[in-house]
Amino acid sequence: MTEIKLSNIEKLINGRLLFTIPQLLATGRDHIGIVGRNGAGKSTLAHLLTGADQDYTGQRLVDAPVTYVTQIAPTEDRSGGQAMMARVREALSGRPEILILDEPSSNLDEPHQAWLIKKLRQYHGLLLLISHDRQLLNAVTTQTWAVSHQVFTAYAGNYAAYMAQKAQTIATQQAAYTRQNRHEHDLKLAMQARKEKAQRIRKGNRRMTASERSNSKSLREATAAKMDRTAKNLMTRAAREATVTKPFTQVGFKLVATDFPAFTGKTVVSASDLTLHEYDETLLKQTSFQIKPGDRVALTGPNGCGKTTLLTAILTGHPGLSVSPSAKIGVFKQDMTALEGHLTVWQTVRAASQLPDQTIRNIMGALGLPARFYEQAVAGLSGGELVKLQLVCILVGAYNVLMLDEPTNYLDVDALDALADYLQNYPGTIIFVSHDVVFRQQVTTRTLAFKQQHLVDPDQVAVKASAPSDLPLLQFKYDQLMADPEASTADIQKLRDQIEAAKK
């Protein structure tokens, strides 16, 4: 039976601890998801398993050849999704006993994501899947290896099961921390009460005569000293029992509209009879659309349909496209050569923004670039950390329109949630491409889908197709019934069913 066993592993990078592995075991047909923040060591673990990285201490047992599909590779004239599909197909065709895939769903459209899930479910070898894709992890994996606080730990079940266990652990720790604080508070009150009683004993009763006060002095002092010792013991006990630390929670941040350039006008981008070609292929034909201020528009469609080409056309002023002169556009595309490697992370971000230092620090921290990164050279960042840095530089820049081409690729889940929260509260306009369905659901207010050489707004099409002429009247009647205390539940439910049918 194929086996991977890692025991007492310690991995250092430039003398700094990257991670430790007390014990990890995988056998047979295990499908394991490897999760954690960018730069925590997930890809380094893959290199260790392949044998390419032997600079570590501890015991490593890998008893079969390993096929490793890396996350970043040249794409030549193919889209990122097309290149990744080719590499995954090639790896699976060899029927490897152990297969490691590093972010395989990055850049894949929905049909290819479904294909990948199907193929990985059918794979009968030992699979290790490094991914931030929650849908993929939940559909494919049976075990999770999570790296947190520089330690790899194994959890039973897929990503959802891991998150449930993690949430339960945090809830249990928070409850214990709350009980501990309450107990400390009670001990401090008891300690203070004993100290105050000791002071009263030393002073004696106001009704005492001078003789009584003198004769009882030694007894009162001994009693007070005993009370002091009891109070001190309570203090020592409180310090000894305080062992539960407060669970870590991510601090949010607020955006202020005045921090960004104001936009004037009713339309950000408009297209009239737009025709778009690339490599002698027609991507769009006589297409018209408008993007309004405040829209958060997702461009969707299969790999190679023209999403990135459309973004480029908007930027370059392609015939048939009009961009408001009030639009200050910030563009994100994954180009690892766009950053100066010799600069520090803080120098890079500070030069890109007019925002206050603390606002920038809050955004960096939420996206996974806390203070320990500030003085680090850009050249020393991991691939995921470089993506985060490029994103931060765009997000904090003096823009009122953001164009984001696959901003979710290679980001860990914490960074994905922070980015979604940022974009939900962004006071400008966003046009973006992402194949992460969960992320799109969190951010999008409108979708423009590539279909048969046109851009289609699915929501508008759905409204036209349903022709709900009776819907306003049904809704009005429903509101009346809800406000009527004598209305029956059966009548309300019947009307509710009619409204749902009218929406279809």
NORNORWO-V484382 format. One record per run of one state. SS is the DSSP state (H for helix, E for strand, - for the rest). FROM is the first residue (numbers start at 0). TO is the last residue. Records with the same first field share a line. If there is no record, write none. Layout:
SS->FROM-TO  FROM-TO
This chain:
-->0-1  13-14  27-29  36-40  50-55  62-64  69-78  93-96  102-108  122-124  130-132  140-141  148-149  156-157  203-208  215-215  241-255  259-267  278-279  291-294  300-305  316-319  323-327  332-334  338-342  352-355  366-369  373-375  380-381  395-399  405-411  424-427  433-435  443-444  451-452  456-456  466-469  483-487  503-503
E->2-12  15-26  30-35  56-61  65-68  97-101  125-129  142-147  150-155  268-277  280-290  295-299  320-322  328-331  343-343  376-376  400-404  428-432  445-450  453-455
H->41-49  79-92  109-121  133-139  158-202  209-214  216-240  256-258  306-315  335-337  344-351  356-365  370-372  377-379  382-394  412-423  436-442  457-465  470-482  488-502
